[in-house]
Amino acid sequence: MPIPNTTFVPLVLATGSTSDKYPVTDPQYGLGGLRSVGNTGARNNITSQRREIGMMVYVQDQDKFYYLKGGTGDANWTEVKTDSSVSKTSARTAIQINGSGFSAGNLVTYNVASSGFTKCRADDNALAEFVGIIEGISGGTATVITNGSISWPSTGISFAMVGDGGSGGQDVWFMSALTAGAMQDAAPSGAGTIVKPVYLHSPHSGLDGSTYTGIILTYTGYRNPP
């Protein structure tokens, strides 16, 4: 049965030769899909007959993608959000946890026994599995950086300056065996303690100008002899 208001095309549209460099169609004349325009004015000038929910448009002067969500009017253009911490700054991964009982700068781990997050300790095997470092706490929620760049908080810094074991030279910092949730500038040397480097002091900037104090380290570490 013929499809109303359509033109039957019995074969696939193609160029005259496989070596032909010219396109067969122009997205601006199609329905929906993906297209590129110079600015939001050109985006909004796409006719209603060529719009459909879900279509996507790249706006060149903003370097952003938009798609039609919940309708096809101009008010339905919705910016396609990306994780700026990955796409526009140094790569990093973050999670959020309940900030109760923690301070910015604390090293945290997940305690299976208590079914919750707690501060790391290098002298306790159960609490030495490093998850990440709290970059900040807002509204009772702590942002924990688990990998990549971190902006070390200017307050609540959990450093433990000690002359214990092999020195990291205050660029490599280790999970502390002295203070829960803290780091120390030398590897623990006590019997049975866990030697785990967790932070590399290396100030740098992201691609968008964001500044960071260092990088989270995720090495396995080792245990000193008992």
BALOBA-1460 file (C-alpha; in Angstrom, 3 decimals):
// residues 226
<rec num="1" residu="m" x="0.000" y="0.000" z="0.000"/>
<rec num="2" residu="p" x="1.486" y="3.418" z="-0.940"/>
<rec num="3" residu="i" x="2.459" y="5.783" z="1.893"/>
<rec num="4" residu="p" x="0.377" y="8.981" z="1.699"/>
<rec num="5" residu="n" x="2.151" y="12.273" z="0.900"/>
<rec num="6" residu="t" x="5.411" y="10.604" z="-0.085"/>
<rec num="7" residu="t" x="7.388" y="9.989" z="-3.263"/>
<rec num="8" residu="f" x="8.345" y="6.417" z="-3.959"/>
<rec num="9" residu="v" x="12.087" y="5.905" z="-4.506"/>
<rec num="10" residu="p" x="12.713" y="2.346" z="-5.687"/>
<rec num="11" residu="l" x="16.522" y="2.443" z="-5.273"/>
<rec num="12" residu="v" x="19.074" y="3.802" z="-2.801"/>
<rec num="13" residu="l" x="20.195" y="7.366" z="-3.541"/>
<rec num="14" residu="a" x="23.876" y="7.552" z="-4.437"/>
<rec num="15" residu="t" x="26.414" y="9.590" z="-6.352"/>
<rec num="16" residu="g" x="27.363" y="8.755" z="-9.898"/>
<rec num="17" residu="s" x="30.601" y="7.126" z="-8.802"/>
<rec num="18" residu="t" x="32.206" y="5.741" z="-5.644"/>
<rec num="19" residu="s" x="34.997" y="8.279" z="-6.166"/>
<rec num="20" residu="d" x="32.560" y="11.201" z="-6.321"/>
<rec num="21" residu="k" x="33.383" y="13.679" z="-3.518"/>
<rec num="22" residu="y" x="30.041" y="15.474" z="-3.371"/>
<rec num="23" residu="p" x="27.241" y="14.661" z="-0.851"/>
<rec num="24" residu="v" x="23.928" y="13.118" z="-1.797"/>
<rec num="25" residu="t" x="21.827" y="15.040" z="0.730"/>
<rec num="26" residu="d" x="22.026" y="18.193" z="2.864"/>
<rec num="27" residu="p" x="20.921" y="17.792" z="6.525"/>
<rec num="28" residu="q" x="19.326" y="21.261" z="6.553"/>
<rec num="29" residu="y" x="16.604" y="20.010" z="4.249"/>
<rec num="30" residu="g" x="15.839" y="16.840" z="6.202"/>
<rec num="31" residu="l" x="13.480" y="16.012" z="9.048"/>
<rec num="32" residu="g" x="15.095" y="15.848" z="12.482"/>
<rec num="33" residu="g" x="18.477" y="14.165" z="12.752"/>
<rec num="34" residu="l" x="21.725" y="16.010" z="13.421"/>
<rec num="35" residu="r" x="22.809" y="19.256" z="11.811"/>
<rec num="36" residu="s" x="25.262" y="22.122" z="12.331"/>
<rec num="37" residu="v" x="24.344" y="25.817" z="12.351"/>
<rec num="38" residu="g" x="26.258" y="29.024" z="12.949"/>
<rec num="39" residu="n" x="24.288" y="30.435" z="15.876"/>
<rec num="40" residu="t" x="21.102" y="30.156" z="17.925"/>
<rec num="41" residu="g" x="19.252" y="32.352" z="15.427"/>
<rec num="42" residu="a" x="19.878" y="29.805" z="12.684"/>
<rec num="43" residu="r" x="18.871" y="27.031" z="15.073"/>
<rec num="44" residu="n" x="15.578" y="28.733" z="15.887"/>
<rec num="45" residu="n" x="14.934" y="29.376" z="12.194"/>
<rec num="46" residu="i" x="14.687" y="25.643" z="11.499"/>
<rec num="47" residu="t" x="11.105" y="25.304" z="10.308"/>
<rec num="48" residu="s" x="8.570" y="23.410" z="12.400"/>
<rec num="49" residu="q" x="8.035" y="20.993" z="9.509"/>
<rec num="50" residu="r" x="11.682" y="19.917" z="9.789"/>
<rec num="51" residu="r" x="11.704" y="19.506" z="13.568"/>
<rec num="52" residu="e" x="11.031" y="16.429" z="15.652"/>
<rec num="53" residu="i" x="11.561" y="15.543" z="19.304"/>
<rec num="54" residu="g" x="15.077" y="14.257" z="19.842"/>
<rec num="55" residu="m" x="16.725" y="16.025" z="16.900"/>
<rec num="56" residu="m" x="20.122" y="17.528" z="17.694"/>
<rec num="57" residu="v" x="21.831" y="20.703" z="16.536"/>
<rec num="58" residu="y" x="25.430" y="21.844" z="16.988"/>
<rec num="59" residu="v" x="25.670" y="25.641" z="17.461"/>
<rec num="60" residu="q" x="29.082" y="26.685" z="16.205"/>
<rec num="61" residu="d" x="29.525" y="30.060" z="17.904"/>
<rec num="62" residu="q" x="28.745" y="28.490" z="21.309"/>
<rec num="63" residu="d" x="30.533" y="25.175" z="20.718"/>
<rec num="64" residu="k" x="27.473" y="23.444" z="22.187"/>
<rec num="65" residu="f" x="24.931" y="20.793" z="21.194"/>
<rec num="66" residu="y" x="21.186" y="21.202" z="21.741"/>
<rec num="67" residu="y" x="18.331" y="18.756" z="21.313"/>
<rec num="68" residu="l" x="14.539" y="19.048" z="21.285"/>
<rec num="69" residu="k" x="13.097" y="17.695" z="24.523"/>
<rec num="70" residu="g" x="9.387" y="17.348" z="25.262"/>
<rec num="71" residu="g" x="8.259" y="19.358" z="22.234"/>
<rec num="72" residu="t" x="9.440" y="21.062" z="19.072"/>
<rec num="73" residu="g" x="9.204" y="24.757" z="19.988"/>
<rec num="74" residu="d" x="12.146" y="27.079" z="20.555"/>
<rec num="75" residu="a" x="11.629" y="26.750" z="24.320"/>
<rec num="76" residu="n" x="12.262" y="23.014" z="24.000"/>
<rec num="77" residu="w" x="15.869" y="23.368" z="22.868"/>
<rec num="78" residu="t" x="17.879" y="21.779" z="25.679"/>
<rec num="79" residu="e" x="21.632" y="21.898" z="26.018"/>
<rec num="80" residu="v" x="23.360" y="18.526" z="25.877"/>
<rec num="81" residu="k" x="25.276" y="18.422" z="29.135"/>
<rec num="82" residu="t" x="28.648" y="16.718" z="29.329"/>
<rec num="83" residu="d" x="30.852" y="16.047" z="32.332"/>
<rec num="84" residu="s" x="32.991" y="19.167" z="32.259"/>
<rec num="85" residu="s" x="35.417" y="17.588" z="34.696"/>
<rec num="86" residu="v" x="36.357" y="15.173" z="31.962"/>
<rec num="87" residu="s" x="35.724" y="17.009" z="28.703"/>
<rec num="88" residu="k" x="36.944" y="20.503" z="29.586"/>
<rec num="89" residu="t" x="39.330" y="20.082" z="32.514"/>
<rec num="90" residu="s" x="41.856" y="17.583" z="33.708"/>
<rec num="91" residu="a" x="40.338" y="14.103" z="33.875"/>
<rec num="92" residu="r" x="38.960" y="13.183" z="37.281"/>
<rec num="93" residu="t" x="36.259" y="11.053" z="38.856"/>
<rec num="94" residu="a" x="34.112" y="12.063" z="41.813"/>
<rec num="95" residu="i" x="31.402" y="10.565" z="44.032"/>
<rec num="96" residu="q" x="29.211" y="12.108" z="46.739"/>
<rec num="97" residu="i" x="28.696" y="10.763" z="50.250"/>
<rec num="98" residu="n" x="27.137" y="11.877" z="53.530"/>
<rec num="99" residu="g" x="29.574" y="14.418" z="54.948"/>
<rec num="100" residu="s" x="28.657" y="13.874" z="58.597"/>
<rec num="101" residu="g" x="31.760" y="13.263" z="60.711"/>
<rec num="102" residu="f" x="34.189" y="14.201" z="57.934"/>
<rec num="103" residu="s" x="36.306" y="17.235" z="57.099"/>
<rec num="104" residu="a" x="37.601" y="18.517" z="53.786"/>
<rec num="105" residu="g" x="40.886" y="16.770" z="53.075"/>
<rec num="106" residu="n" x="39.968" y="13.485" z="54.784"/>
<rec num="107" residu="l" x="40.941" y="10.220" z="53.134"/>
<rec num="108" residu="v" x="37.950" y="7.868" z="53.100"/>
<rec num="109" residu="t" x="37.265" y="4.190" z="52.645"/>
<rec num="110" residu="y" x="34.154" y="2.018" z="52.693"/>
<rec num="111" residu="n" x="33.772" y="-0.084" z="55.833"/>
<rec num="112" residu="v" x="31.846" y="-3.249" z="55.032"/>
<rec num="113" residu="a" x="31.314" y="-4.038" z="58.716"/>
<rec num="114" residu="s" x="29.461" y="-0.770" z="59.353"/>
<rec num="115" residu="s" x="28.023" y="-0.477" z="55.818"/>
<rec num="116" residu="g" x="29.253" y="3.081" z="55.435"/>
<rec num="117" residu="f" x="32.162" y="5.334" z="54.585"/>
<rec num="118" residu="t" x="34.764" y="6.095" z="57.221"/>
<rec num="119" residu="k" x="38.252" y="7.598" z="57.522"/>
<rec num="120" residu="c" x="41.225" y="5.611" z="56.291"/>
<rec num="121" residu="r" x="43.956" y="4.299" z="58.575"/>
<rec num="122" residu="a" x="47.179" y="2.680" z="57.419"/>
<rec num="123" residu="d" x="47.495" y="0.715" z="60.670"/>
<rec num="124" residu="d" x="44.189" y="-1.125" z="60.191"/>
<rec num="125" residu="n" x="43.810" y="-3.571" z="57.309"/>
<rec num="126" residu="a" x="40.039" y="-3.138" z="57.229"/>
<rec num="127" residu="l" x="40.329" y="0.654" z="56.882"/>
<rec num="128" residu="a" x="43.287" y="0.848" z="54.511"/>
<rec num="129" residu="e" x="41.381" y="0.296" z="51.258"/>
<rec num="130" residu="f" x="41.564" y="3.841" z="49.875"/>
<rec num="131" residu="v" x="38.492" y="5.183" z="48.018"/>
<rec num="132" residu="g" x="39.375" y="8.863" z="47.654"/>
<rec num="133" residu="i" x="39.941" y="12.282" z="49.236"/>
<rec num="134" residu="i" x="37.211" y="14.728" z="50.253"/>
<rec num="135" residu="e" x="37.681" y="17.881" z="48.191"/>
<rec num="136" residu="g" x="34.901" y="19.780" z="49.926"/>
<rec num="137" residu="i" x="31.666" y="19.526" z="51.902"/>
<rec num="138" residu="s" x="28.521" y="21.505" z="51.084"/>
<rec num="139" residu="g" x="25.053" y="21.149" z="52.546"/>
<rec num="140" residu="g" x="26.081" y="18.018" z="54.432"/>
<rec num="141" residu="t" x="27.297" y="16.292" z="51.262"/>
<rec num="142" residu="a" x="30.963" y="15.510" z="50.744"/>
<rec num="143" residu="t" x="32.517" y="15.430" z="47.275"/>
<rec num="144" residu="v" x="35.124" y="12.686" z="47.140"/>
<rec num="145" residu="i" x="37.672" y="12.694" z="44.322"/>
<rec num="146" residu="t" x="38.491" y="9.063" z="43.590"/>
<rec num="147" residu="n" x="40.829" y="9.505" z="40.653"/>
<rec num="148" residu="g" x="42.674" y="12.261" z="38.795"/>
<rec num="149" residu="s" x="43.040" y="15.958" z="39.586"/>
<rec num="150" residu="i" x="42.028" y="17.433" z="42.934"/>
<rec num="151" residu="s" x="41.942" y="20.951" z="44.325"/>
<rec num="152" residu="w" x="43.182" y="20.426" z="47.847"/>
<rec num="153" residu="p" x="41.025" y="22.409" z="50.308"/>
<rec num="154" residu="s" x="42.616" y="25.484" z="51.858"/>
<rec num="155" residu="t" x="41.047" y="24.631" z="55.208"/>
<rec num="156" residu="g" x="40.840" y="21.361" z="57.075"/>
<rec num="157" residu="i" x="43.986" y="20.007" z="55.488"/>
<rec num="158" residu="s" x="44.713" y="16.571" z="56.875"/>
<rec num="159" residu="f" x="48.495" y="16.387" z="56.696"/>
<rec num="160" residu="a" x="50.654" y="14.620" z="59.263"/>
<rec num="161" residu="m" x="54.236" y="15.800" z="58.912"/>
<rec num="162" residu="v" x="56.360" y="12.950" z="60.179"/>
<rec num="163" residu="g" x="59.856" y="11.591" z="59.741"/>
<rec num="164" residu="d" x="58.704" y="8.007" z="59.542"/>
<rec num="165" residu="g" x="60.198" y="5.658" z="56.989"/>
<rec num="166" residu="g" x="61.184" y="6.535" z="53.405"/>
<rec num="167" residu="s" x="60.458" y="10.183" z="52.734"/>
<rec num="168" residu="g" x="58.260" y="11.160" z="49.837"/>
<rec num="169" residu="g" x="59.964" y="14.552" z="49.713"/>
<rec num="170" residu="q" x="56.602" y="16.223" z="50.407"/>
<rec num="171" residu="d" x="55.522" y="15.656" z="46.808"/>
<rec num="172" residu="v" x="54.321" y="12.064" z="47.293"/>
<rec num="173" residu="w" x="52.029" y="11.667" z="50.322"/>
<rec num="174" residu="f" x="50.994" y="8.445" z="52.026"/>
<rec num="175" residu="m" x="47.974" y="7.254" z="53.969"/>
<rec num="176" residu="s" x="48.681" y="8.013" z="57.626"/>
<rec num="177" residu="a" x="49.194" y="5.324" z="60.220"/>
<rec num="178" residu="l" x="49.060" y="7.973" z="62.951"/>
<rec num="179" residu="t" x="45.855" y="9.919" z="62.316"/>
<rec num="180" residu="a" x="42.589" y="8.597" z="60.846"/>
<rec num="181" residu="g" x="41.737" y="10.259" z="57.566"/>
<rec num="182" residu="a" x="45.104" y="12.032" z="57.259"/>
<rec num="183" residu="m" x="48.114" y="11.804" z="54.981"/>
<rec num="184" residu="q" x="51.749" y="11.838" z="55.959"/>
<rec num="185" residu="d" x="54.818" y="12.907" z="54.027"/>
<rec num="186" residu="a" x="56.704" y="9.659" z="54.567"/>
<rec num="187" residu="a" x="55.896" y="5.991" z="54.158"/>
<rec num="188" residu="p" x="54.739" y="4.294" z="57.377"/>
<rec num="189" residu="s" x="57.358" y="1.907" z="58.729"/>
<rec num="190" residu="g" x="55.597" y="0.382" z="61.733"/>
<rec num="191" residu="a" x="55.108" y="-3.373" z="61.889"/>
<rec num="192" residu="g" x="52.074" y="-4.452" z="59.885"/>
<rec num="193" residu="t" x="51.254" y="-0.958" z="58.605"/>
<rec num="194" residu="i" x="50.120" y="-0.410" z="55.038"/>
<rec num="195" residu="v" x="52.333" y="1.640" z="52.721"/>
<rec num="196" residu="k" x="49.993" y="3.280" z="50.245"/>
<rec num="197" residu="p" x="50.850" y="6.491" z="48.330"/>
<rec num="198" residu="v" x="47.609" y="8.420" z="47.778"/>
<rec num="199" residu="y" x="48.478" y="11.948" z="46.627"/>
<rec num="200" residu="l" x="51.043" y="13.550" z="44.325"/>
<rec num="201" residu="h" x="51.567" y="17.268" z="44.925"/>
<rec num="202" residu="s" x="51.696" y="18.692" z="41.385"/>
<rec num="203" residu="p" x="49.926" y="22.063" z="40.897"/>
<rec num="204" residu="h" x="48.437" y="22.362" z="37.400"/>
<rec num="205" residu="s" x="45.566" y="23.856" z="35.402"/>
<rec num="206" residu="g" x="42.717" y="22.255" z="33.512"/>
<rec num="207" residu="l" x="41.852" y="23.122" z="29.924"/>
<rec num="208" residu="d" x="39.208" y="25.589" z="31.123"/>
<rec num="209" residu="g" x="41.589" y="27.348" z="33.504"/>
<rec num="210" residu="s" x="40.521" y="25.509" z="36.664"/>
<rec num="211" residu="t" x="43.447" y="25.058" z="39.025"/>
<rec num="212" residu="y" x="44.383" y="21.910" z="40.912"/>
<rec num="213" residu="t" x="46.928" y="21.218" z="43.609"/>
<rec num="214" residu="g" x="47.726" y="17.632" z="42.716"/>
<rec num="215" residu="i" x="46.655" y="14.197" z="41.557"/>
<rec num="216" residu="i" x="45.053" y="11.265" z="43.376"/>
<rec num="217" residu="l" x="47.210" y="8.133" z="43.289"/>
<rec num="218" residu="t" x="45.565" y="4.717" z="43.166"/>
<rec num="219" residu="y" x="48.499" y="2.370" z="43.700"/>
<rec num="220" residu="t" x="47.896" y="-0.962" z="45.411"/>
<rec num="221" residu="g" x="50.520" y="-0.452" z="48.128"/>
<rec num="222" residu="y" x="52.043" y="-3.111" z="50.379"/>
<rec num="223" residu="r" x="52.138" y="-4.196" z="54.014"/>
<rec num="224" residu="n" x="55.186" y="-3.859" z="56.216"/>
<rec num="225" residu="p" x="56.286" y="-7.118" z="57.871"/>
<rec num="226" residu="p" x="54.646" y="-7.796" z="61.269"/>
